[in-house]
Amino acid sequence: MRLAHRFEDLLPNSTDPAKGRLRTKLVNLLNSQGEIIPAASTPLGKLWNLVNSQNSSIDECEDVIKLDAALTARIFRVANSAAYNARATDISEGLRFIGFKTLREMVFNATVLQQFSTLKVPPGWDVFWLRNIFIARLSDRIAATYFQTDGSEYLAGLIHDIGWLFLATHFTDEFALILTSDKPVIEAEKDVLPFSHANIAAAIAARSAMPLKAVDGIAYHHKQMLMTQSTLVAPNQNPLFLGIILAVCDRIADGCQLDLFGKPAPTPEELAESPEIVWLKNYGKKLELETLAAEELVKSEEIFTAFFSEPAKV
């Protein structure tokens, strides 16, 4: 049995004293505010526990949802959006239309956005949360082709880039150096910091007791060495498989004009030839990535609108 990560172990150190001080600052920050799980006594905390239980029902969740007016309005709005078209007259009908899985995703969205609402979204990054909602949905959808998902795939996609907001908020000078570097972003990170944005997100996942596959997937979603892992290992047994899926979804998001760093959008042909997608083909599953992306982007846009515009009243 694999043991859970200590979040500090996911943050590389450095012999450079200046970089060592940056790590110390980050560890202190994550100790004070680096956890996703809301207080158990709050409606959102109760919902978090319910949607992460195999024994919970829609009825149990509905009773708690009604205590959170903002979440109620957002779920109702999404259910009746063009993407879902439930035509529900009340929250009860809306919940039964979208189902438990989508409800769980809505609770994850509400929790993450509330817990990290004080983090700064850099200028020009208006698509940040749309991109992450899209990647979360797409990660779950692609992973479901290979094994039964449990929500951790969605949550991993939702927070896999949260480290950028920690850097933009708490390490402004270093963040600026990364953005203005002539080097590719991943290389610039290594020059400036002892850890990466992926390390930060993985540490948050570990602090929040997320499953190991999610922590590992977040930590290694930029590591090309993952493709050396044998595809003889079943996807649900490969601790690094989710990292490949997140990397694929990152590329697809770039192709959907949701890039954060001003890179040219890859063409469909370039996406199909990317090393992660070629590697996935070894498992023998046919993935209609363009179709999946088009379907999930529409729903992601509806969810994003529900959370980032004035909620409709129920």
HUBELGI-V182443 format. One record per pair of residues at least 12 apart in sequence whose C-alpha atoms are under 7 Angstrom apart, sorted by the first residue. I is the first residue (numbers start at 1). GAP is how many residues later the second one is. Records with the same first field share a line. If there is no record, write none. Layout:
# HUBELGI-V182443
I: GAP / GAP
This chain:
# HUBELGI-V182443
4: 208
5: 201
6: 200
7: 196 / 199 / 200
8: 19 / 195
10: 189 / 192 / 193
11: 184 / 188
12: 182 / 183
13: 181
14: 180
19: 174 / 175
34: 170
35: 169 / 172 / 173
36: 75 / 76 / 79 / 172
37: 171
38: 73
43: 21 / 24 / 25
44: 67
47: 14 / 17 / 60
48: 59
51: 53
58: 42
62: 30
70: 241
72: 19
73: 238 / 239 / 240 / 241
74: 232 / 233 / 237
76: 15 / 18 / 238
77: 229 / 235
78: 224 / 225 / 228
79: 15 / 19
81: 221
83: 215 / 216 / 219
90: 224
108: 47
119: 46 / 47 / 50
120: 45 / 48 / 49
121: 44
122: 46
125: 135
127: 131
130: 170 / 171 / 174
131: 122 / 127
132: 25 / 26
133: 25 / 167
134: 162 / 163 / 166
135: 22 / 23 / 114 / 115 / 118
136: 18 / 19 / 20 / 21 / 22
137: 17 / 159
138: 111 / 158
139: 14 / 15 / 18 / 106 / 107 / 110
140: 13 / 14
146: 89
147: 89
152: 59 / 62
153: 61
156: 58 / 62
157: 89
159: 42
160: 38 / 41 / 58
161: 36 / 37 / 40
162: 39
163: 34 / 35 / 37 / 38
164: 33
174: 18
198: 20 / 21
199: 20
201: 17
202: 13 / 16 / 17
213: 26 / 27 / 29
214: 28
216: 23 / 24 / 27
217: 23 / 24 / 25 / 26
218: 25
220: 23
221: 22 / 23 / 25 / 26
222: 25
226: 14
227: 52
231: 51 / 52
244: 32
247: 29
248: 28 / 29
251: 20
254: 12
255: 12
